[in-house]
């Protein structure tokens, strides 16, 4: 349970970091970031797999790069649901998706390294 809460807070902090780097992508408060991270996790768990299956041929043709488009659409969807979480278009959502992927990759690697030692 503690690991889920830890990842939730890490994702919220990551959203705040990305909001400071990507123009057109904004998070008003840490509370908004927590709610956005929660809703984004739920959307990624419930809606993203269905979209991934429906767009599987395009994803295969693009060698998996279309999954970033799906991630950007999920971020854009969450921005319409959560107050205080703003995305001003598709390009900021795509850049945020790329940065979130990189930061998530790094944090997952760090967590794995800390568990091994």
ZADO-1210 file (C-alpha; in nm, 4 decimals, padded with zeros to 6 digits):
<atoms>
<atom x="00.0000" y="00.0000" z="00.0000" code="UNK" pos="1"/>
<atom x="00.2853" y="00.2358" z="00.0821" code="UNK" pos="2"/>
<atom x="00.4403" y="00.1723" z="-00.2594" code="UNK" pos="3"/>
<atom x="00.1170" y="00.2771" z="-00.4351" code="UNK" pos="4"/>
<atom x="00.1017" y="00.5993" z="-00.2325" code="UNK" pos="5"/>
<atom x="00.4717" y="00.6629" z="-00.3007" code="UNK" pos="6"/>
<atom x="00.4225" y="00.6234" z="-00.6761" code="UNK" pos="7"/>
<atom x="00.1140" y="00.8468" z="-00.6635" code="UNK" pos="8"/>
<atom x="00.3111" y="01.1272" z="-00.4978" code="UNK" pos="9"/>
<atom x="00.6040" y="01.0761" z="-00.7377" code="UNK" pos="10"/>
<atom x="00.3662" y="01.1034" z="-01.0340" code="UNK" pos="11"/>
<atom x="00.2156" y="01.4226" z="-00.8900" code="UNK" pos="12"/>
<atom x="00.5610" y="01.5752" z="-00.8434" code="UNK" pos="13"/>
<atom x="00.6487" y="01.4679" z="-01.1966" code="UNK" pos="14"/>
<atom x="00.3413" y="01.6491" z="-01.3292" code="UNK" pos="15"/>
<atom x="00.4562" y="01.9637" z="-01.1483" code="UNK" pos="16"/>
<atom x="00.8053" y="01.9324" z="-01.2978" code="UNK" pos="17"/>
<atom x="00.6664" y="01.8809" z="-01.6475" code="UNK" pos="18"/>
<atom x="00.4367" y="02.1815" z="-01.5995" code="UNK" pos="19"/>
<atom x="00.7450" y="02.3970" z="-01.5383" code="UNK" pos="20"/>
<atom x="00.9221" y="02.2662" z="-01.8492" code="UNK" pos="21"/>
<atom x="00.6505" y="02.2348" z="-02.1171" code="UNK" pos="22"/>
<atom x="00.4776" y="02.5535" z="-02.2315" code="UNK" pos="23"/>
<atom x="00.1022" y="02.5110" z="-02.2596" code="UNK" pos="24"/>
<atom x="00.0969" y="02.2443" z="-01.9889" code="UNK" pos="25"/>
<atom x="00.0026" y="02.3666" z="-01.6447" code="UNK" pos="26"/>
<atom x="-00.0797" y="02.2451" z="-01.2971" code="UNK" pos="27"/>
<atom x="-00.2068" y="02.5053" z="-01.0511" code="UNK" pos="28"/>
<atom x="-00.1392" y="02.3412" z="-00.7142" code="UNK" pos="29"/>
<atom x="00.0077" y="02.0255" z="-00.5648" code="UNK" pos="30"/>
<atom x="-00.3471" y="01.9178" z="-00.4784" code="UNK" pos="31"/>
<atom x="-00.4436" y="01.9510" z="-00.8464" code="UNK" pos="32"/>
<atom x="-00.1356" y="01.7466" z="-00.9366" code="UNK" pos="33"/>
<atom x="-00.2381" y="01.4724" z="-00.6913" code="UNK" pos="34"/>
<atom x="-00.5911" y="01.4576" z="-00.8345" code="UNK" pos="35"/>
<atom x="-00.4583" y="01.4658" z="-01.1929" code="UNK" pos="36"/>
<atom x="-00.2132" y="01.1835" z="-01.1167" code="UNK" pos="37"/>
<atom x="-00.4939" y="00.9769" z="-00.9657" code="UNK" pos="38"/>
<atom x="-00.7328" y="01.0356" z="-01.2561" code="UNK" pos="39"/>
<atom x="-00.4534" y="00.9780" z="-01.5098" code="UNK" pos="40"/>
<atom x="-00.3735" y="00.6466" z="-01.3443" code="UNK" pos="41"/>
<atom x="-00.7390" y="00.5424" z="-01.3572" code="UNK" pos="42"/>
<atom x="-00.7765" y="00.6507" z="-01.7204" code="UNK" pos="43"/>
<atom x="-00.4567" y="00.4662" z="-01.8139" code="UNK" pos="44"/>
<atom x="-00.5836" y="00.1538" z="-01.6376" code="UNK" pos="45"/>
<atom x="-00.9361" y="00.1581" z="-01.7811" code="UNK" pos="46"/>
<atom x="-00.9467" y="00.3400" z="-02.1168" code="UNK" pos="47"/>
<atom x="-00.5908" y="00.3148" z="-02.2530" code="UNK" pos="48"/>
<atom x="-00.5921" y="-00.0660" z="-02.2989" code="UNK" pos="49"/>
<atom x="-00.9078" y="-00.0451" z="-02.5096" code="UNK" pos="50"/>
<atom x="-00.7622" y="00.2322" z="-02.7255" code="UNK" pos="51"/>
<atom x="-00.4360" y="00.0418" z="-02.7563" code="UNK" pos="52"/>
<atom x="-00.6169" y="-00.2664" z="-02.8878" code="UNK" pos="53"/>
<atom x="-00.8282" y="-00.0615" z="-03.1283" code="UNK" pos="54"/>
<atom x="-00.5215" y="00.1137" z="-03.2687" code="UNK" pos="55"/>
<atom x="-00.2909" y="-00.1884" z="-03.2662" code="UNK" pos="56"/>
<atom x="-00.2377" y="-00.1957" z="-03.6462" code="UNK" pos="57"/>
<atom x="-00.1283" y="00.1705" z="-03.6475" code="UNK" pos="58"/>
<atom x="00.0930" y="00.1087" z="-03.3451" code="UNK" pos="59"/>
<atom x="00.2610" y="-00.1841" z="-03.5197" code="UNK" pos="60"/>
<atom x="00.3132" y="00.0133" z="-03.8421" code="UNK" pos="61"/>
<atom x="00.4718" y="00.3011" z="-03.6492" code="UNK" pos="62"/>
<atom x="00.6867" y="00.0594" z="-03.4463" code="UNK" pos="63"/>
<atom x="00.5170" y="00.1589" z="-03.1225" code="UNK" pos="64"/>
<atom x="00.5487" y="00.5358" z="-03.1590" code="UNK" pos="65"/>
<atom x="00.1704" y="00.5751" z="-03.1848" code="UNK" pos="66"/>
<atom x="00.1519" y="00.4784" z="-02.8181" code="UNK" pos="67"/>
<atom x="00.2854" y="00.8281" z="-02.7404" code="UNK" pos="68"/>
<atom x="-00.0138" y="00.9705" z="-02.9278" code="UNK" pos="69"/>
<atom x="-00.2447" y="00.7548" z="-02.7160" code="UNK" pos="70"/>
<atom x="-00.0687" y="00.8759" z="-02.3999" code="UNK" pos="71"/>
<atom x="-00.1037" y="01.2374" z="-02.5147" code="UNK" pos="72"/>
<atom x="-00.4756" y="01.1843" z="-02.5750" code="UNK" pos="73"/>
<atom x="-00.5122" y="01.0384" z="-02.2255" code="UNK" pos="74"/>
<atom x="-00.3384" y="01.3434" z="-02.0762" code="UNK" pos="75"/>
<atom x="-00.5593" y="01.5726" z="-02.2818" code="UNK" pos="76"/>
<atom x="-00.8691" y="01.3847" z="-02.1643" code="UNK" pos="77"/>
<atom x="-00.7657" y="01.4180" z="-01.8004" code="UNK" pos="78"/>
<atom x="-00.7137" y="01.7916" z="-01.8474" code="UNK" pos="79"/>
<atom x="-01.0811" y="01.8239" z="-01.9412" code="UNK" pos="80"/>
<atom x="-01.1851" y="01.6415" z="-01.6232" code="UNK" pos="81"/>
<atom x="-00.9562" y="01.7834" z="-01.3517" code="UNK" pos="82"/>
<atom x="-00.9778" y="02.1486" z="-01.2497" code="UNK" pos="83"/>
<atom x="-00.6386" y="02.3140" z="-01.2146" code="UNK" pos="84"/>
<atom x="-00.4790" y="02.0806" z="-01.4703" code="UNK" pos="85"/>
<atom x="-00.4555" y="02.2553" z="-01.8073" code="UNK" pos="86"/>
<atom x="-00.3283" y="02.1396" z="-02.1447" code="UNK" pos="87"/>
<atom x="-00.3602" y="02.3965" z="-02.4223" code="UNK" pos="88"/>
<atom x="-00.3406" y="02.1599" z="-02.7179" code="UNK" pos="89"/>
<atom x="-00.2145" y="01.8352" z="-02.8586" code="UNK" pos="90"/>
<atom x="00.1523" y="01.9341" z="-02.8918" code="UNK" pos="91"/>
<atom x="00.1939" y="02.0234" z="-02.5218" code="UNK" pos="92"/>
<atom x="00.0161" y="01.6962" z="-02.4359" code="UNK" pos="93"/>
<atom x="00.2549" y="01.5025" z="-02.6612" code="UNK" pos="94"/>
<atom x="00.5627" y="01.6733" z="-02.5146" code="UNK" pos="95"/>
<atom x="00.4302" y="01.6073" z="-02.1646" code="UNK" pos="96"/>
<atom x="00.3697" y="01.2414" z="-02.2532" code="UNK" pos="97"/>
<atom x="00.7296" y="01.2084" z="-02.3708" code="UNK" pos="98"/>
<atom x="00.8698" y="01.3754" z="-02.0593" code="UNK" pos="99"/>
<atom x="00.6443" y="01.1748" z="-01.8294" code="UNK" pos="100"/>
<atom x="00.7671" y="00.8573" z="-01.9990" code="UNK" pos="101"/>
<atom x="01.1334" y="00.9524" z="-01.9538" code="UNK" pos="102"/>
<atom x="01.0896" y="01.0513" z="-01.5891" code="UNK" pos="103"/>
<atom x="00.8818" y="00.7407" z="-01.5178" code="UNK" pos="104"/>
<atom x="01.1494" y="00.5249" z="-01.6785" code="UNK" pos="105"/>
<atom x="01.4155" y="00.6850" z="-01.4579" code="UNK" pos="106"/>
<atom x="01.2136" y="00.6569" z="-01.1365" code="UNK" pos="107"/>
<atom x="01.1235" y="00.2947" z="-01.2077" code="UNK" pos="108"/>
<atom x="01.4925" y="00.2194" z="-01.2621" code="UNK" pos="109"/>
<atom x="01.5861" y="00.3951" z="-00.9364" code="UNK" pos="110"/>
<atom x="01.3190" y="00.2072" z="-00.7415" code="UNK" pos="111"/>
<atom x="01.4383" y="-00.1216" z="-00.8901" code="UNK" pos="112"/>
<atom x="01.7999" y="-00.0404" z="-00.8007" code="UNK" pos="113"/>
<atom x="01.7057" y="00.0463" z="-00.4414" code="UNK" pos="114"/>
<atom x="01.5153" y="-00.2816" z="-00.4024" code="UNK" pos="115"/>
<atom x="01.8127" y="-00.4837" z="-00.5293" code="UNK" pos="116"/>
<atom x="02.0592" y="-00.3290" z="-00.2840" code="UNK" pos="117"/>
</atoms>
